[in-house]
């Protein structure tokens, strides 16, 4: 019988049973089924703790799916410093609008790679956008625009910027007489992209404007209803997997990887640290490994049907655009595995305050899903709906 579902909101986590599996991994009959909020609970046969809601035992699936219209997931937001405006100094100059494309092409070839990603900023800015009285200068003949050149960290020397711009002055008509043309000036610009369109507008006031075209990694207030329903159904599968894992003497942590387009489960796995005696045999790692095995077999089959051709198959990141659903907040190792395999979204049920690698209040506060030191980011969502009964594994265990 899979763990059941209560009715109160998930708010706290019990610390009872910490490291139970580390010291008594074979005595699984003594483990408790852990209700995330124990404010109203009843003892049940088999050492389970269940919600004090009539009909909760044995009816987890009906409880989850019957309330599918309610929003039950919240996004694990970015680290705090990425929600505040942080500025960087940039070089800018005034150029004739008619040669803007030539100037941009020239500086891209001449200047070194910028240590800051400025792709979220507008390259060319009008007077109204910059909110500067010395911004765009328009006469009956000419239109001037402000151009973002690069950050000061990329080119600290003003003389070097002037030398780079010098060839461009020859493209300007001789009759244009404006002393501000091609003179580098320092401006303040938002260092990071804004999370929302409204925040983008606020950060652009008095600074170099942000170009908002819809941020695919922006925080959204809620999941689409079809995603909610998909994850609720998959949580039911996770609960059944944890039940089987416990009965087999394993740590009851389970993971699924799903294709959001087809809604099919690509791989599933449970934690096998106990039976394998391998401390790295986490369910997330095993699930990603299964995706790798499936991909290897697919490529072998495809090569075998190509009539002996040796043409290389296209290489892609292992889990690109796939989503991972798991019972517990992944540890730092599993979170990094999701980065390397390019998981697009993580969904989990229970925070792991002492060992998690996602929530900024968990573990060492890594927030790996949106670390500015890494080259991939993914969404992270956690369950915040009805209480779900999970077996207590102890907060110190790396999930």
C-alpha positions as CSV (number, residue, x, y, z in Angstrom):
1,X,0.0,0.0,0.0
2,X,1.6,3.3,-1.0
3,X,2.0,6.1,1.5
4,X,-1.2,8.1,2.1
5,X,-2.0,11.8,1.8
6,X,-3.3,14.1,4.5
7,X,-5.0,17.5,4.2
8,X,-3.0,20.1,6.1
9,X,-0.4,22.2,4.3
10,X,3.2,21.1,4.3
11,X,5.2,23.5,6.5
12,X,7.6,21.7,8.8
13,X,9.7,18.6,8.9
14,X,10.4,16.2,11.8
15,X,14.0,15.4,12.7
16,X,13.1,12.0,14.2
17,X,15.0,9.0,12.9
18,X,18.1,10.9,11.8
19,X,20.7,8.5,10.3
20,X,18.3,5.6,11.0
21,X,19.3,4.0,7.8
22,X,23.0,4.5,8.4
23,X,23.0,2.4,11.5
24,X,20.0,0.1,11.1
25,X,19.7,-0.4,7.3
26,X,18.5,-4.0,7.6
27,X,16.0,-3.4,10.3
28,X,13.6,-1.6,8.1
29,X,10.5,-2.7,10.1
30,X,11.5,-0.1,12.7
31,X,11.5,2.8,10.2
32,X,8.7,5.3,10.4
33,X,6.7,6.6,7.6
34,X,7.3,10.3,7.9
35,X,4.5,12.8,7.7
36,X,6.0,16.2,6.9
37,X,3.7,18.0,9.3
38,X,2.8,16.0,12.5
39,X,0.4,18.5,14.0
40,X,-2.5,16.1,13.7
41,X,-1.5,12.5,13.3
42,X,-2.5,8.9,14.3
43,X,-0.5,5.8,14.8
44,X,-1.1,3.1,12.2
45,X,-0.1,-0.5,11.9
46,X,3.4,-1.2,10.6
47,X,5.0,1.8,12.3
48,X,3.5,4.3,9.9
49,X,2.5,7.8,10.8
50,X,-0.6,8.9,9.0
51,X,-2.6,12.1,8.7
52,X,-5.6,12.5,11.0
53,X,-7.9,12.8,8.1
54,X,-10.8,10.3,7.6
55,X,-10.1,7.9,4.8
56,X,-6.4,8.9,4.5
57,X,-5.1,5.4,4.8
58,X,-4.9,3.6,1.5
59,X,-6.4,6.5,-0.5
60,X,-3.4,8.6,-1.4
61,X,-4.1,8.5,-5.1
62,X,-7.6,9.7,-4.8
63,X,-6.6,12.5,-2.5
64,X,-3.8,13.8,-4.8
65,X,-5.8,13.7,-8.0
66,X,-9.2,14.8,-6.7
67,X,-7.8,18.2,-5.9
68,X,-5.9,18.6,-9.2
69,X,-7.3,22.1,-9.6
70,X,-5.4,23.4,-6.6
71,X,-1.9,24.8,-7.1
72,X,0.5,22.7,-5.0
73,X,4.0,23.5,-6.3
74,X,6.1,26.5,-5.5
75,X,9.3,27.5,-7.3
76,X,12.5,27.3,-5.4
77,X,13.7,30.8,-6.1
78,X,17.1,32.1,-6.9
79,X,19.7,33.0,-4.4
80,X,18.9,36.3,-2.7
81,X,21.7,38.3,-4.3
82,X,20.4,37.6,-7.7
83,X,17.0,39.2,-6.9
84,X,18.6,42.6,-6.1
85,X,19.9,45.1,-8.6
86,X,23.7,44.8,-9.0
87,X,25.4,47.3,-11.3
88,X,28.5,47.1,-13.5
89,X,30.4,49.9,-15.3
90,X,30.2,49.8,-19.1
91,X,31.7,51.9,-21.9
92,X,29.2,53.7,-24.2
93,X,29.4,56.3,-26.9
94,X,27.2,58.3,-29.3
95,X,27.2,57.2,-33.0
96,X,25.2,58.1,-36.1
97,X,22.3,55.7,-36.4
98,X,22.9,55.0,-40.1
99,X,26.3,53.3,-39.5
100,X,25.3,51.5,-36.3
101,X,25.5,48.0,-37.8
102,X,29.0,48.7,-39.2
103,X,30.2,50.0,-35.8
104,X,28.8,47.0,-33.9
105,X,30.5,44.6,-36.3
106,X,33.8,46.4,-36.0
107,X,33.9,46.4,-32.2
108,X,32.9,42.8,-32.0
109,X,36.0,41.9,-34.1
110,X,38.4,44.2,-32.3
111,X,37.5,43.9,-28.6
112,X,38.3,40.9,-26.4
113,X,35.7,38.6,-24.9
114,X,33.8,40.3,-22.2
115,X,33.9,38.7,-18.7
116,X,30.3,39.8,-18.2
117,X,27.4,38.5,-20.2
118,X,25.7,41.7,-21.4
119,X,23.2,39.9,-23.7
120,X,20.3,41.1,-21.5
121,X,21.2,44.7,-22.2
122,X,20.1,46.8,-25.2
123,X,23.0,47.4,-27.6
124,X,21.5,50.7,-29.0
125,X,19.5,53.1,-26.9
126,X,17.3,56.0,-27.6
127,X,17.0,59.1,-25.6
128,X,13.7,58.2,-24.0
129,X,15.0,54.8,-22.9
130,X,18.3,56.1,-21.5
131,X,16.5,59.1,-19.8
132,X,19.5,61.3,-20.4
133,X,19.3,64.8,-21.7
134,X,22.5,64.2,-23.7
135,X,21.0,61.1,-25.2
136,X,19.7,60.9,-28.8
137,X,20.3,64.1,-30.7
138,X,18.0,64.4,-33.7
139,X,18.0,67.1,-36.4
140,X,16.3,67.2,-39.7
141,X,19.2,65.4,-41.2
142,X,20.8,63.1,-38.6
143,X,19.8,60.6,-35.9
144,X,22.3,59.7,-33.2
145,X,22.1,56.7,-30.9
146,X,24.0,55.6,-27.8
147,X,25.9,52.4,-28.3
148,X,26.9,49.9,-25.5
149,X,30.5,49.0,-26.3
150,X,31.7,46.6,-23.5
151,X,32.2,46.5,-19.8
152,X,35.1,48.3,-18.2
153,X,36.4,45.0,-16.9
154,X,36.8,43.9,-20.5
155,X,38.8,47.0,-21.5
156,X,39.9,49.2,-18.6
157,X,41.7,51.7,-20.8
158,X,39.8,54.7,-22.3
159,X,42.7,55.2,-24.7
160,X,42.2,51.7,-26.0
161,X,38.5,52.3,-26.5
162,X,39.3,55.5,-28.4
163,X,41.7,53.6,-30.7
164,X,39.1,51.0,-31.4
165,X,36.5,53.6,-32.3
166,X,38.9,55.7,-34.4
167,X,38.4,53.9,-37.7
168,X,34.6,54.3,-37.4
169,X,34.9,58.1,-37.4
170,X,35.8,57.9,-41.1
171,X,32.4,56.4,-41.9
172,X,30.6,59.4,-40.5
173,X,29.9,62.2,-42.9
174,X,32.3,65.1,-42.7
175,X,29.5,67.6,-42.3
176,X,28.3,65.9,-39.1
177,X,29.8,68.1,-36.4
178,X,29.0,66.8,-32.9
179,X,31.8,66.6,-30.3
180,X,30.1,63.8,-28.5
181,X,30.4,61.4,-31.5
182,X,32.7,58.3,-30.7
183,X,33.7,59.7,-27.3
184,X,33.6,56.9,-24.7
185,X,31.7,57.6,-21.5
186,X,31.1,55.4,-18.5
187,X,27.5,54.2,-17.7
188,X,26.0,52.1,-15.1
189,X,24.2,48.9,-16.2
190,X,22.4,46.0,-14.5
191,X,24.9,43.2,-14.2
192,X,22.3,40.4,-14.4
193,X,19.0,39.9,-16.3
194,X,15.8,40.7,-14.4
195,X,13.6,37.8,-13.4
196,X,10.3,39.5,-14.4
197,X,9.2,42.0,-17.0
198,X,8.2,44.4,-14.2
199,X,11.6,44.1,-12.5
200,X,13.2,44.7,-15.9
201,X,11.4,48.0,-16.2
202,X,12.3,49.0,-12.6
203,X,16.0,48.2,-13.1
204,X,16.1,50.2,-16.4
205,X,15.3,53.5,-14.7
206,X,18.4,55.5,-14.4
207,X,20.6,52.8,-15.8
208,X,21.4,51.2,-19.1
209,X,18.1,49.6,-20.2
210,X,17.4,45.9,-20.1
211,X,16.2,44.2,-23.3
212,X,13.1,42.1,-22.3
213,X,12.1,39.4,-24.7
214,X,10.7,37.0,-22.2
215,X,13.3,35.4,-19.9
216,X,12.9,31.6,-20.2
217,X,14.4,31.1,-16.7
218,X,12.3,33.8,-15.1
219,X,10.4,33.0,-11.9
220,X,6.8,32.3,-12.8
221,X,4.1,32.4,-10.2
222,X,2.6,29.0,-10.8
223,X,2.9,26.0,-13.0
224,X,0.5,25.4,-15.9
225,X,-2.4,23.2,-14.8
226,X,-1.4,20.4,-17.2
227,X,2.1,20.3,-15.6
228,X,0.5,20.2,-12.1
229,X,-1.6,17.2,-13.2
230,X,1.4,15.4,-14.7
231,X,3.5,15.8,-11.6
232,X,0.7,14.7,-9.3
233,X,0.3,11.5,-11.3
234,X,4.1,10.9,-11.1
235,X,4.2,11.5,-7.4
236,X,1.8,8.6,-7.0
237,X,4.3,6.5,-8.9
238,X,7.1,7.7,-6.7
239,X,5.2,6.7,-3.6
240,X,4.7,3.2,-4.9
241,X,8.5,3.0,-5.7
242,X,9.4,4.1,-2.2
243,X,7.0,1.5,-0.7
244,X,8.8,-1.3,-2.7
245,X,12.2,0.1,-1.9
246,X,11.4,0.0,1.9
247,X,10.1,-3.6,1.6
248,X,13.4,-4.5,-0.2
249,X,15.5,-3.0,2.6
250,X,16.5,0.0,0.6
251,X,16.4,3.7,1.6
252,X,13.0,4.8,0.4
253,X,14.0,7.6,-2.0
254,X,12.7,7.4,-5.6
255,X,13.3,9.3,-8.8
256,X,11.6,9.6,-12.2
257,X,12.8,11.3,-15.4
258,X,10.0,12.3,-17.7
259,X,9.7,13.7,-21.2
260,X,7.4,16.8,-20.8
261,X,6.4,16.7,-24.5
262,X,5.2,13.1,-24.6
263,X,4.5,12.9,-20.8
264,X,6.2,9.5,-20.8
265,X,8.5,8.2,-18.1
266,X,12.0,7.9,-19.6
267,X,13.6,6.2,-16.6
268,X,12.9,5.4,-12.9
269,X,15.1,4.3,-10.0
270,X,15.3,4.0,-6.3
271,X,18.2,4.4,-3.9
272,X,20.3,1.2,-3.8
273,X,23.0,2.2,-1.3
274,X,22.1,-0.6,1.0
275,X,22.1,-3.6,-1.4
276,X,25.0,-2.3,-3.5
277,X,27.2,-1.1,-0.6
278,X,27.9,1.8,-2.8
279,X,27.4,5.2,-1.0
280,X,27.0,6.9,-4.4
281,X,24.1,4.8,-5.6
282,X,21.5,7.6,-5.1
283,X,18.3,7.3,-7.0
284,X,19.0,10.5,-9.1
285,X,22.3,9.1,-10.2
286,X,20.8,5.8,-11.1
287,X,18.0,7.4,-13.0
288,X,20.4,9.5,-15.1
289,X,22.5,6.4,-15.7
290,X,19.5,4.6,-17.0
291,X,18.9,7.4,-19.5
292,X,22.5,7.0,-20.6
293,X,22.0,3.2,-21.1
294,X,18.9,3.8,-23.1
295,X,20.6,6.3,-25.3
296,X,23.6,4.0,-25.8
297,X,21.2,1.2,-26.9
298,X,19.3,3.6,-29.2
299,X,22.5,4.7,-30.9
300,X,23.7,1.1,-31.4
301,X,20.4,0.1,-32.9
302,X,20.4,3.1,-35.2
303,X,24.0,2.4,-36.4
304,X,23.0,-1.2,-37.0
305,X,20.3,-0.2,-39.4
306,X,22.4,2.1,-41.5
307,X,23.7,-0.6,-43.8
308,X,27.3,-0.6,-42.6
309,X,27.7,3.2,-42.7
310,X,30.1,4.8,-40.2
311,X,28.4,8.1,-40.1
312,X,28.6,9.7,-36.7
313,X,25.3,10.2,-34.9
314,X,24.6,13.7,-33.6
315,X,25.8,14.2,-30.0
316,X,23.6,15.9,-27.5
317,X,23.5,16.4,-23.8
318,X,22.0,13.4,-22.1
319,X,18.9,14.8,-20.4
320,X,18.4,18.0,-22.4
321,X,14.8,19.2,-22.1
322,X,13.9,16.3,-19.8
323,X,12.5,16.8,-16.3
324,X,13.4,15.0,-13.0
325,X,10.8,14.3,-10.3
326,X,12.0,12.9,-7.0
327,X,10.8,12.4,-3.4
328,X,13.6,14.3,-1.6
329,X,15.7,17.4,-2.4
330,X,18.8,16.2,-4.2
331,X,22.2,16.5,-2.6
332,X,25.0,18.5,-4.1
333,X,26.4,15.5,-6.1
334,X,23.0,14.7,-7.7
335,X,22.3,18.4,-8.3
336,X,25.6,18.7,-10.2
337,X,24.7,15.6,-12.2
338,X,21.5,17.4,-13.3
339,X,23.6,20.3,-14.4
340,X,26.0,18.2,-16.4
341,X,23.2,16.2,-18.1
342,X,21.2,19.3,-18.7
343,X,17.9,18.5,-16.9
344,X,15.5,21.4,-17.6
345,X,13.3,21.1,-14.5
346,X,13.5,19.5,-11.1
347,X,10.4,18.7,-9.0
348,X,10.7,17.3,-5.5
349,X,8.5,16.7,-2.5
350,X,10.5,17.2,0.7
351,X,13.3,19.6,1.6
352,X,16.5,18.1,3.1
353,X,17.6,21.0,5.3
354,X,21.0,19.4,6.3
355,X,22.1,17.9,3.0
356,X,20.1,19.5,0.1
357,X,21.9,21.2,-2.8
358,X,18.9,23.2,-4.2
359,X,17.1,25.4,-1.6
360,X,19.3,28.2,-0.4
361,X,18.4,27.4,3.2
362,X,19.5,23.7,2.8
363,X,22.9,22.3,3.4
364,X,25.7,24.8,2.5
365,X,23.2,27.0,0.6
366,X,24.6,26.2,-2.8
367,X,21.4,26.8,-4.8
368,X,23.1,24.7,-7.5
369,X,20.1,25.0,-9.9
370,X,20.9,28.7,-10.4
371,X,24.6,29.1,-9.5
372,X,26.3,31.9,-11.4
373,X,29.5,29.9,-11.3
374,X,28.0,27.1,-13.4
375,X,27.2,27.0,-17.1
376,X,23.7,25.5,-16.9
377,X,20.6,26.4,-14.9
378,X,17.3,24.6,-14.4
379,X,14.0,25.3,-12.8
380,X,13.3,23.8,-9.4
381,X,9.9,23.3,-7.9
382,X,8.9,21.7,-4.6
383,X,5.6,20.3,-3.3
384,X,3.6,22.7,-1.1
385,X,0.2,21.1,-1.3
386,X,-1.5,18.5,0.9
387,X,0.7,16.6,3.3
388,X,2.3,13.5,1.7
389,X,3.5,10.6,3.9
390,X,7.1,9.7,3.2
391,X,9.2,7.2,5.1
392,X,11.5,9.1,7.4
393,X,15.1,8.8,6.2
394,X,16.6,11.4,8.4
395,X,17.7,14.9,7.4
396,X,21.4,14.2,7.4
397,X,21.2,11.6,4.7
398,X,22.2,12.8,1.2
399,X,19.2,12.1,-1.0
